[in-house]
Amino acid sequence: MKNFTKLTYVLFLLCANIFAQQEKGIVGNTNWLDNWTEFNPKQQSYREPTQIISGNITKDTRLSKRDTYLLVGSVFVTNNATLTIEPGTVVLADYNSKASLTVSKGAKIIAEGTETDPIVFSSNKSLKRAGDWGGIMLLGDAPLNKFGNGSVANLHDNLDASNYANVNYGGNDTISNSGVLKYVRIEYAGKRIKGAGYLNGLLLAGVGSETVLENIMVSYCAGDAFEVLGGEVTINKAVSYRTSSNDFVFNYGAQGYLKNSLAVRSPYISSSEGSRCLRVLSYDNKQEVDFSKNGTHVVAENLTFLNDSETLNSDIEKGLVSEAIYVGQETFLDINKSVISGFNPAVILDDRIRINQENLERIRFTNMYFNNCKGNIYVNNNSNNDDLENWYGNAAFFNVYSKSTNEETFIDIQNKRRPDYRLRINKIIATNLDSDVNGD
């Protein structure tokens, strides 16, 4: 009996250690990317549109799976209306009219797909490219740190004067609700607008905490995949795939929670303005910020940031690979249990951040897995990172450093239909454990 007790205790410790290793990067007992994601959307063919959506949606409206919709021009959901989209519905955005969908303050979108029946927003072109259309914008009345409120008027070509009130965002309602986006794919967005640059796949501006944002995939976007301006949002199980610009951006006092999410970058798809997995800023222009308000505060957990390069050293030498994370001054970032693989380097801090204990306690990296990066954490334009290495390399942070290829690191990234970006070691250990249990 005593030996059995000892054996049970040893197995308990082994299992605890196994599951502790499973915590880093995106996690799940099964591969939660299955069924609803699409990593090669060019292979998808959609039915010809049977309905047109244009102008303003001013009353509660429902889009059904039986129809395919063509989104034409700048479409606004206004007047406190709710746009409900059934699982499996396909919305194709018109390339020629630079189509976009904006959910204005007070209005809602309920786009709740399922794992086997996701909702898809894509381009109507036969040969689809990044930047074919404008993407989706959710505008709420949660706070931001600007003087006054914000506006996305410049993101719309030839904006009608009647819609000026529908492009504003920001307010005082932290818990406001802009609706639900769940099991949704957004493909080929990020249209370029003269004077405004590239639009985003999903823009969340002044969006409040009651908004549900889960299982959202943005692929082949010419602008940022996910951009959060102010507000308070939780984003869970988000995927950014081969985005030209940044994958996740938080700015203007955003209070953000990013969980169990994935960004896969290609060294051959990037923006001249810089392309990073995560960009955390408190402002673009210091003069427009009210410093009595909260700066940007991001808590992130279980992220996987991967540069999908087969010739990493060569791509770094050619200047095709940059850092995974950029942290601006006067921000707070707490990132935990995450994987950063194949970047140059892993993290860069704005060179206006003074390296002292006060600031480093605002920028936390704990339980991290830094793999195959050319350097880990640096200050911009400073090649001496000894202080940072000493700080974040302290055993108290539980950070791990490795040099493995992507194929060795992740379970199955070669599978074009159903890739699995969880850490490979988890699968090997779990399989061995399962076989032992079944054998008993």
MIKE-573286 format. One record per residue (C-alpha): residue in three letters; residue number from 1; x, z, y. Coordinates in nm, 4 decimals, padded with zeros to 6 digits. Layout:
MIKE-573286
R residu num       xx       zz       yy
R    ALA NUM        X        Z        Y
...
//
This chain:
MIKE-573286
R residu num       xx       zz       yy
R    MET   1  00.0000  00.0000  00.0000
R    LYS   2  00.2865  00.0854  00.2330
R    ASN   3  00.4499 -00.2542  00.1637
R    PHE   4  00.1192 -00.4304  00.2261
R    THR   5  00.0886 -00.2487  00.5589
R    LYS   6  00.4415 -00.3534  00.6561
R    LEU   7  00.3708 -00.7132  00.5568
R    THR   8  00.0500 -00.7139  00.7602
R    TYR   9  00.2375 -00.5748  01.0608
R    VAL  10  00.5090 -00.8437  01.0306
R    LEU  11  00.2467 -01.1179  01.0052
R    PHE  12  00.0720 -00.9728  01.3101
R    LEU  13  00.3950 -00.9905  01.5096
R    LEU  14  00.4626 -01.3449  01.3920
R    CYS  15  00.1115 -01.4570  01.4840
R    ALA  16  00.1379 -01.2869  01.8229
R    ASN  17  00.4633 -01.4720  01.8843
R    ILE  18  00.3121 -01.8017  01.7720
R    PHE  19  00.0140 -01.7744  02.0030
R    ALA  20  00.2397 -01.6601  02.2886
R    GLN  21  00.4285 -01.9890  02.2517
R    GLN  22  00.1017 -02.1794  02.2602
R    GLU  23  00.0295 -02.0542  02.6103
R    LYS  24  00.2564 -02.2937  02.8029
R    GLY  25  00.1248 -02.6232  02.9348
R    ILE  26 -00.2231 -02.7533  02.8667
R    VAL  27 -00.3843 -02.5533  02.5902
R    GLY  28 -00.6740 -02.5651  02.3491
R    ASN  29 -00.7393 -02.5108  01.9805
R    THR  30 -00.8135 -02.8820  01.9682
R    ASN  31 -00.7028 -03.1679  02.1922
R    TRP  32 -00.9552 -03.1483  02.4772
R    LEU  33 -00.8507 -03.4976  02.5934
R    ASP  34 -01.0298 -03.6531  02.2952
R    ASN  35 -01.3416 -03.8680  02.3352
R    TRP  36 -01.4063 -03.8545  02.7122
R    THR  37 -01.0718 -03.9739  02.8551
R    GLU  38 -00.9452 -04.3330  02.8727
R    PHE  39 -00.5713 -04.4003  02.9110
R    ASN  40 -00.6036 -04.7786  02.9031
R    PRO  41 -00.9122 -04.8534  03.1150
R    LYS  42 -00.8267 -05.2235  03.1420
R    GLN  43 -00.9402 -05.2574  02.7830
R    GLN  44 -01.2859 -05.1293  02.8726
R    SER  45 -01.5593 -05.3794  02.9489
R    TYR  46 -01.8767 -05.2660  03.1215
R    ARG  47 -02.2154 -05.4341  03.1446
R    GLU  48 -02.3031 -05.6354  03.4512
R    PRO  49 -02.4730 -05.4237  03.7203
R    THR  50 -02.8493 -05.4110  03.7091
R    GLN  51 -02.9023 -05.1925  04.0181
R    ILE  52 -02.7402 -05.1779  04.3642
R    ILE  53 -02.6622 -04.8585  04.5564
R    SER  54 -02.5987 -04.9032  04.9283
R    GLY  55 -02.6630 -04.7296  05.2613
R    ASN  56 -02.7733 -04.3651  05.2695
R    ILE  57 -02.9335 -04.1655  04.9913
R    THR  58 -03.1664 -03.9352  05.1850
R    LYS  59 -03.3883 -03.7993  04.9073
R    ASP  60 -03.3328 -03.6704  04.5553
R    THR  61 -03.2226 -03.9629  04.3390
R    ARG  62 -03.1454 -04.0009  03.9697
R    LEU  63 -02.9169 -04.2622  03.8122
R    SER  64 -02.9904 -04.3332  03.4460
R    LYS  65 -02.7670 -04.4390  03.1604
R    ARG  66 -02.9832 -04.7407  03.0790
R    ASP  67 -02.8725 -04.9114  03.4025
R    THR  68 -02.5308 -05.0089  03.5359
R    TYR  69 -02.4964 -04.9579  03.9104
R    LEU  70 -02.3054 -05.1469  04.1777
R    LEU  71 -02.1866 -04.9273  04.4645
R    VAL  72 -02.1705 -05.1371  04.7827
R    GLY  73 -02.0037 -05.0300  05.1080
R    SER  74 -01.9852 -04.6725  05.2349
R    VAL  75 -02.2644 -04.4862  05.0578
R    PHE  76 -02.3614 -04.1390  05.1856
R    VAL  77 -02.5704 -03.8710  05.0151
R    THR  78 -02.7294 -03.6923  05.3131
R    ASN  79 -03.0276 -03.4876  05.4334
R    ASN  80 -02.9688 -03.2128  05.1730
R    ALA  81 -03.0505 -03.4613  04.8977
R    THR  82 -02.9217 -03.4309  04.5402
R    LEU  83 -02.7800 -03.7311  04.3553
R    THR  84 -02.8152 -03.6708  03.9801
R    ILE  85 -02.6279 -03.8943  03.7349
R    GLU  86 -02.7138 -03.8944  03.3655
R    PRO  87 -02.4423 -03.8680  03.0977
R    GLY  88 -02.3027 -04.2073  03.0003
R    THR  89 -02.3922 -04.3751  03.3308
R    VAL  90 -02.1505 -04.6387  03.4636
R    VAL  91 -02.1105 -04.6986  03.8377
R    LEU  92 -01.9017 -05.0010  03.9386
R    ALA  93 -01.7672 -05.0033  04.2949
R    ASP  94 -01.7667 -05.3267  04.4920
R    TYR  95 -01.4171 -05.4444  04.5817
R    ASN  96 -01.5133 -05.6733  04.8692
R    SER  97 -01.7068 -05.4097  05.0657
R    LYS  98 -01.4480 -05.1321  05.0084
R    ALA  99 -01.7132 -04.9203  04.8403
R    SER 100 -01.6996 -04.5412  04.8453
R    LEU 101 -01.9327 -04.2514  04.7735
R    THR 102 -01.9515 -03.9587  05.0180
R    VAL 103 -02.1558 -03.6449  04.9490
R    SER 104 -02.2116 -03.4960  05.2947
R    LYS 105 -02.2449 -03.1309  05.3931
R    GLY 106 -02.5616 -02.9779  05.2511
R    ALA 107 -02.6080 -03.2554  04.9943
R    LYS 108 -02.5129 -03.2357  04.6264
R    ILE 109 -02.4017 -03.4506  04.3379
R    ILE 110 -02.4892 -03.3471  03.9816
R    ALA 111 -02.2711 -03.5737  03.7672
R    GLU 112 -02.2612 -03.3856  03.4400
R    GLY 113 -02.1469 -03.6044  03.1557
R    THR 114 -02.0611 -03.4899  02.8053
R    GLU 115 -01.7500 -03.5087  02.5905
R    THR 116 -01.8930 -03.8036  02.3971
R    ASP 117 -02.0839 -03.9566  02.6886
R    PRO 118 -01.8773 -03.9315  03.0089
R    ILE 119 -01.9841 -04.0685  03.3458
R    VAL 120 -01.7590 -04.3521  03.4667
R    PHE 121 -01.6818 -04.4762  03.8172
R    SER 122 -01.4718 -04.7928  03.8083
R    SER 123 -01.3986 -05.1210  03.9852
R    ASN 124 -01.6261 -05.4235  03.9618
R    LYS 125 -01.3328 -05.6675  03.9503
R    SER 126 -01.2567 -05.8467  03.6273
R    LEU 127 -00.8849 -05.7887  03.6843
R    LYS 128 -00.8797 -05.4291  03.8004
R    ARG 129 -00.5999 -05.2800  04.0101
R    ALA 130 -00.5223 -04.9484  04.1752
R    GLY 131 -00.6928 -04.9351  04.5152
R    ASP 132 -00.9909 -05.1568  04.4340
R    TRP 133 -01.2366 -04.9151  04.5963
R    GLY 134 -01.2536 -04.6008  04.8079
R    GLY 135 -01.3242 -04.3202  04.5611
R    ILE 136 -01.5495 -04.0137  04.5872
R    MET 137 -01.5599 -03.7628  04.8746
R    LEU 138 -01.7298 -03.4230  04.8608
R    LEU 139 -01.7729 -03.2630  05.2044
R    GLY 140 -01.8747 -02.8984  05.2268
R    ASP 141 -01.9030 -02.6186  05.4806
R    ALA 142 -01.6384 -02.3800  05.3455
R    PRO 143 -01.3548 -02.2725  05.5816
R    LEU 144 -01.0328 -02.4533  05.6657
R    ASN 145 -00.7495 -02.3441  05.8926
R    LYS 146 -00.7885 -02.6115  06.1601
R    PHE 147 -00.9243 -02.5478  06.5065
R    GLY 148 -01.2852 -02.6622  06.4753
R    ASN 149 -01.3930 -02.8620  06.1728
R    GLY 150 -01.2603 -03.1723  06.0023
R    SER 151 -01.3835 -03.5292  05.9792
R    VAL 152 -01.3312 -03.8245  05.7468
R    ALA 153 -01.4607 -04.0779  05.9991
R    ASN 154 -01.1300 -04.2658  05.9899
R    LEU 155 -01.1687 -04.3181  05.6149
R    HIS 156 -01.4630 -04.5529  05.6615
R    ASP 157 -01.4423 -04.9082  05.7936
R    ASN 158 -01.6986 -04.9938  06.0628
R    LEU 159 -01.8717 -04.6579  06.0405
R    ASP 160 -02.2260 -04.6764  06.1696
R    ALA 161 -02.2938 -04.4367  06.4586
R    SER 162 -02.5871 -04.2866  06.2665
R    ASN 163 -02.3400 -04.1555  06.0081
R    TYR 164 -02.1049 -03.9714  06.2430
R    ALA 165 -02.2690 -03.6407  06.1520
R    ASN 166 -02.2288 -03.7186  05.7830
R    VAL 167 -01.8492 -03.7348  05.7847
R    ASN 168 -01.7796 -03.3810  05.9093
R    TYR 169 -01.6671 -03.0942  05.6891
R    GLY 170 -01.5788 -02.7267  05.7208
R    GLY 171 -01.7666 -02.4118  05.8192
R    ASN 172 -01.7962 -02.0488  05.7146
R    ASP 173 -01.9704 -02.0618  05.3763
R    THR 174 -01.6962 -01.9918  05.1216
R    ILE 175 -01.9356 -02.0047  04.8264
R    SER 176 -02.1192 -02.3228  04.9256
R    ASN 177 -02.2202 -02.5586  04.6466
R    SER 178 -02.1590 -02.9343  04.6536
R    GLY 179 -02.2776 -02.9807  04.2959
R    VAL 180 -02.1173 -03.0590  03.9591
R    LEU 181 -01.8563 -03.3086  03.8424
R    LYS 182 -01.8047 -03.2649  03.4698
R    TYR 183 -01.6793 -03.5149  03.2127
R    VAL 184 -01.6295 -03.7787  03.4810
R    ARG 185 -01.3759 -04.0624  03.4986
R    ILE 186 -01.2697 -04.2208  03.8289
R    GLU 187 -01.0713 -04.5428  03.7809
R    TYR 188 -00.8825 -04.7752  04.0200
R    ALA 189 -00.9772 -04.5927  04.3414
R    GLY 190 -00.7617 -04.5393  04.6519
R    LYS 191 -00.8508 -04.8356  04.8720
R    ARG 192 -00.6212 -04.8840  05.1708
R    ILE 193 -00.7916 -04.8439  05.5080
R    LYS 194 -00.6148 -04.9736  05.8170
R    GLY 195 -00.4904 -04.6834  06.0263
R    ALA 196 -00.5765 -04.4238  05.7595
R    GLY 197 -00.3552 -04.5177  05.4662
R    TYR 198 -00.4786 -04.4946  05.1103
R    LEU 199 -00.7981 -04.3145  05.0144
R    ASN 200 -00.8135 -04.0711  04.7238
R    GLY 201 -00.9694 -04.0741  04.3821
R    LEU 202 -01.1490 -03.7470  04.4558
R    LEU 203 -01.1392 -03.5824  04.7989
R    LEU 204 -01.2684 -03.2246  04.8214
R    ALA 205 -01.2952 -03.1288  05.1891
R    GLY 206 -01.4355 -02.7882  05.2831
R    VAL 207 -01.5873 -02.7564  04.9358
R    GLY 208 -01.7085 -02.4104  04.8331
R    SER 209 -01.6532 -02.2028  04.5219
R    GLU 210 -01.9956 -02.2621  04.3639
R    THR 211 -01.9050 -02.6276  04.3077
R    VAL 212 -01.8240 -02.7029  03.9409
R    LEU 213 -01.5209 -02.9267  03.8814
R    GLU 214 -01.4281 -02.9646  03.5143
R    ASN 215 -01.3026 -03.2402  03.2846
R    ILE 216 -01.2356 -03.4973  03.5549
R    MET 217 -00.9943 -03.7846  03.4988
R    VAL 218 -00.8525 -03.9965  03.7821
R    SER 219 -00.6507 -04.2940  03.6603
R    TYR 220 -00.4611 -04.5714  03.8391
R    CYS 221 -00.5382 -04.4468  04.1891
R    ALA 222 -00.3445 -04.5988  04.4806
R    GLY 223 -00.3787 -04.2813  04.6899
R    ASP 224 -00.3776 -03.9168  04.5861
R    ALA 225 -00.5747 -03.8501  04.2690
R    PHE 226 -00.7131 -03.5096  04.3767
R    GLU 227 -00.6885 -03.3901  04.7363
R    VAL 228 -00.8260 -03.0533  04.8512
R    LEU 229 -00.8576 -02.9900  05.2258
R    GLY 230 -00.9605 -02.6324  05.3022
R    GLY 231 -01.2442 -02.4704  05.1107
R    GLU 232 -01.2238 -02.2699  04.7909
R    VAL 233 -01.2295 -02.4615  04.4637
R    THR 234 -01.1541 -02.4141  04.0966
R    ILE 235 -01.0424 -02.7279  03.9138
R    ASN 236 -01.0301 -02.7008  03.5357
R    LYS 237 -00.9145 -02.9591  03.2795
R    ALA 238 -00.8315 -03.2281  03.5328
R    VAL 239 -00.6232 -03.5331  03.4428
R    SER 240 -00.4279 -03.7553  03.6795
R    TYR 241 -00.2846 -04.0610  03.5070
R    ARG 242 -00.0409 -04.3094  03.6593
R    THR 243 -00.1395 -04.2373  04.0165
R    SER 244  00.0606 -04.4207  04.2832
R    SER 245  00.0703 -04.1301  04.5269
R    ASN 246  00.0377 -03.7563  04.4567
R    ASP 247 -00.1595 -03.6156  04.1658
R    PHE 248 -00.2822 -03.2868  04.3197
R    VAL 249 -00.2668 -03.2022  04.6922
R    PHE 250 -00.3815 -02.8784  04.8571
R    ASN 251 -00.3748 -02.8571  05.2376
R    TYR 252 -00.5303 -02.7031  05.5517
R    GLY 253 -00.5928 -02.3548  05.4192
R    ALA 254 -00.7259 -02.4576  05.0784
R    GLN 255 -00.7825 -02.1657  04.8429
R    GLY 256 -00.7282 -02.3419  04.5145
R    TYR 257 -00.7317 -02.2546  04.1460
R    LEU 258 -00.5908 -02.5266  03.9200
R    LYS 259 -00.6195 -02.4584  03.5477
R    ASN 260 -00.5333 -02.6286  03.2191
R    SER 261 -00.4654 -02.9652  03.3839
R    LEU 262 -00.2403 -03.2647  03.3259
R    ALA 263 -00.0499 -03.5128  03.5419
R    VAL 264  00.1324 -03.8060  03.3828
R    ARG 265  00.3546 -04.0069  03.6138
R    SER 266  00.5276 -04.3407  03.5646
R    PRO 267  00.8636 -04.4073  03.7363
R    TYR 268  00.7412 -04.7607  03.8085
R    ILE 269  00.4217 -04.6554  03.9857
R    SER 270  00.4813 -04.4685  04.3099
R    SER 271  00.4232 -04.4641  04.6844
R    SER 272  00.6765 -04.5216  04.9620
R    GLU 273  00.5501 -04.1949  05.1140
R    GLY 274  00.6517 -03.9947  04.8061
R    SER 275  00.4732 -03.9289  04.4808
R    ARG 276  00.4564 -03.5820  04.3303
R    CYS 277  00.2473 -03.4038  04.0714
R    LEU 278  00.1663 -03.1145  04.3058
R    ARG 279  00.1981 -03.0949  04.6834
R    VAL 280  00.1109 -02.7674  04.8540
R    LEU 281  00.0928 -02.7631  05.2345
R    SER 282 -00.0801 -02.5561  05.5007
R    TYR 283 -00.0937 -02.8396  05.7557
R    ASP 284  00.0355 -03.1806  05.8524
R    ASN 285  00.0423 -03.1081  06.2244
R    LYS 286  00.1207 -02.7508  06.3308
R    GLN 287 -00.0545 -02.7953  06.6657
R    GLU 288 -00.3970 -02.8330  06.5041
R    VAL 289 -00.3798 -02.5122  06.2994
R    ASP 290 -00.5414 -02.1779  06.3769
R    PHE 291 -00.2914 -01.9280  06.2338
R    SER 292 -00.5470 -01.6486  06.2454
R    LYS 293 -00.7075 -01.8213  05.9467
R    ASN 294 -00.5820 -01.8261  05.5890
R    GLY 295 -00.3000 -02.0572  05.4973
R    THR 296 -00.3084 -02.2586  05.1775
R    HIS 297 -00.3084 -02.0386  04.8667
R    VAL 298 -00.2861 -02.2013  04.5237
R    VAL 299 -00.2933 -02.0260  04.1872
R    ALA 300 -00.2098 -02.2593  03.8979
R    GLU 301 -00.1935 -02.1927  03.5256
R    ASN 302 -00.1360 -02.3978  03.2121
R    LEU 303 -00.0349 -02.7216  03.3774
R    THR 304  00.1604 -03.0038  03.2168
R    PHE 305  00.3528 -03.2307  03.4540
R    LEU 306  00.5173 -03.5185  03.2712
R    ASN 307  00.7249 -03.8113  03.3895
R    ASP 308  00.6687 -04.0780  03.1265
R    SER 309  01.0087 -04.2451  03.1382
R    GLU 310  01.1850 -04.3928  02.8372
R    THR 311  01.5145 -04.4266  03.0246
R    LEU 312  01.5121 -04.1153  03.2410
R    ASN 313  01.8776 -04.1053  03.3498
R    SER 314  01.8729 -04.4723  03.4452
R    ASP 315  01.5448 -04.4332  03.6340
R    ILE 316  01.6848 -04.1325  03.8225
R    GLU 317  01.9940 -04.3315  03.9209
R    LYS 318  01.7694 -04.6106  04.0514
R    GLY 319  01.5776 -04.3596  04.2675
R    LEU 320  01.2536 -04.4070  04.0745
R    VAL 321  01.2038 -04.0389  03.9901
R    SER 322  01.1444 -03.7581  04.2401
R    GLU 323  01.0444 -03.3923  04.2174
R    ALA 324  00.7317 -03.2743  04.0377
R    ILE 325  00.6316 -03.0095  04.2951
R    TYR 326  00.6763 -02.9940  04.6721
R    VAL 327  00.6031 -02.6675  04.8534
R    GLY 328  00.5539 -02.6623  05.2300
R    GLN 329  00.6138 -02.3731  05.4659
R    GLU 330  00.3608 -02.0957  05.5250
R    THR 331  00.1932 -02.1514  05.1902
R    PHE 332  00.1419 -01.9374  04.8804
R    LEU 333  00.1919 -02.0817  04.5322
R    ASP 334  00.1658 -01.8854  04.2084
R    ILE 335  00.2233 -02.1111  03.9077
R    ASN 336  00.2345 -01.9696  03.5573
R    LYS 337  00.2627 -02.0833  03.1926
R    SER 338  00.3255 -02.4450  03.2861
R    VAL 339  00.5454 -02.7335  03.1675
R    ILE 340  00.7490 -02.9610  03.3952
R    SER 341  00.9245 -03.2382  03.2032
R    GLY 342  01.1511 -03.5190  03.3242
R    PHE 343  01.1793 -03.4904  03.7036
R    ASN 344  01.4494 -03.5021  03.9714
R    PRO 345  01.4439 -03.2043  04.0269
R    ALA 346  01.1489 -02.9956  03.9056
R    VAL 347  01.0669 -02.8350  04.2420
R    ILE 348  01.1628 -02.8846  04.6071
R    LEU 349  01.0893 -02.6341  04.8818
R    ASP 350  01.0498 -02.7464  05.2421
R    ASP 351  01.3788 -02.6984  05.4266
R    ARG 352  01.1993 -02.4922  05.6934
R    ILE 353  01.1331 -02.2171  05.4378
R    ARG 354  01.3860 -01.9385  05.4794
R    ILE 355  01.5207 -01.8264  05.1446
R    ASN 356  01.4573 -01.4538  05.1492
R    GLN 357  01.2691 -01.2105  04.9306
R    GLU 358  00.9533 -01.2208  05.1426
R    ASN 359  00.9168 -01.5973  05.1113
R    LEU 360  01.0211 -01.6148  04.7475
R    GLU 361  00.7568 -01.3595  04.6583
R    ARG 362  00.5030 -01.6063  04.8019
R    ILE 363  00.6324 -01.8860  04.5775
R    ARG 364  00.6153 -01.7722  04.2163
R    PHE 365  00.7208 -01.9504  03.9003
R    THR 366  00.6684 -01.7401  03.5875
R    ASN 367  00.6560 -01.8191  03.2153
R    MET 368  00.7558 -02.1767  03.2976
R    TYR 369  00.8991 -02.4414  03.0646
R    PHE 370  01.1407 -02.6618  03.2596
R    ASN 371  01.2400 -02.9529  03.0361
R    ASN 372  01.4838 -03.2367  03.0890
R    CYS 373  01.4853 -03.2156  03.4683
R    LYS 374  01.7869 -03.3022  03.6803
R    GLY 375  01.7975 -02.9606  03.8422
R    ASN 376  01.5221 -02.7047  03.8643
R    ILE 377  01.4367 -02.5605  04.2078
R    TYR 378  01.6001 -02.6714  04.5347
R    VAL 379  01.5496 -02.6556  04.9085
R    ASN 380  01.5009 -03.0017  05.0537
R    ASN 381  01.8268 -03.1610  05.1748
R    ASN 382  02.0352 -02.8764  05.0282
R    SER 383  02.2307 -02.9338  04.7074
R    ASN 384  02.3304 -02.5672  04.6734
R    ASN 385  02.0552 -02.3874  04.4856
R    ASP 386  02.2518 -02.0881  04.3558
R    ASP 387  02.0247 -01.8349  04.5255
R    LEU 388  01.7138 -01.9981  04.3811
R    GLU 389  01.8640 -02.0274  04.0329
R    ASN 390  01.9584 -01.6600  04.0412
R    TRP 391  01.6107 -01.5597  04.1582
R    TYR 392  01.3942 -01.7694  03.9282
R    GLY 393  01.6432 -01.7477  03.6414
R    ASN 394  01.5996 -01.3716  03.6264
R    ALA 395  01.4741 -01.2633  03.2842
R    ALA 396  01.1808 -01.0875  03.4479
R    PHE 397  01.0211 -01.4273  03.5238
R    PHE 398  01.0351 -01.5422  03.1577
R    ASN 399  01.1221 -01.9001  03.2561
R    VAL 400  01.2625 -02.1284  02.9844
R    TYR 401  01.4958 -02.4269  03.0275
R    SER 402  01.5358 -02.7090  02.7760
R    LYS 403  01.6729 -03.0619  02.7311
R    SER 404  01.4449 -03.2509  02.4962
R    THR 405  01.2904 -03.5971  02.5026
R    ASN 406  00.9201 -03.6319  02.5688
R    GLU 407  00.8623 -03.7325  02.2064
R    GLU 408  01.0309 -03.4143  02.0889
R    THR 409  00.8477 -03.2001  02.3437
R    PHE 410  00.4845 -03.3073  02.3091
R    ILE 411  00.2650 -03.3485  02.0032
R    ASP 412  00.1780 -03.7188  02.0272
R    ILE 413  00.2258 -03.9052  02.3540
R    GLN 414  00.2710 -04.2411  02.1789
R    ASN 415 -00.0910 -04.2555  02.0685
R    LYS 416 -00.2476 -04.5008  02.3143
R    ARG 417 -00.6075 -04.4108  02.2329
R    ARG 418 -00.5866 -04.0370  02.1861
R    PRO 419 -00.2578 -03.8965  02.3158
R    ASP 420 -00.1916 -03.5258  02.2764
R    TYR 421  00.0143 -03.3684  02.5542
R    ARG 422  00.0233 -03.0158  02.4146
R    LEU 423  00.3674 -02.8831  02.3232
R    ARG 424  00.4812 -03.0193  01.9874
R    ILE 425  00.6164 -02.6850  01.8650
R    ASN 426  00.2643 -02.5454  01.8687
R    LYS 427  00.1380 -02.8068  01.6269
R    ILE 428  00.4274 -02.7596  01.3848
R    ILE 429  00.3884 -02.3820  01.3761
R    ALA 430  00.0103 -02.3925  01.3593
R    THR 431  00.0201 -02.6414  01.0710
R    ASN 432  00.2638 -02.4259  00.8764
R    LEU 433  00.0514 -02.1188  00.9389
R    ASP 434 -00.2689 -02.2946  00.8301
R    SER 435 -00.1069 -02.4165  00.5078
R    ASP 436  00.0138 -02.0663  00.4274
R    VAL 437 -00.3302 -01.9213  00.4839
R    ASN 438 -00.5001 -02.1919  00.2786
R    GLY 439 -00.2460 -02.1399  00.0047
R    ASP 440 -00.3431 -01.7726 -00.0209
//
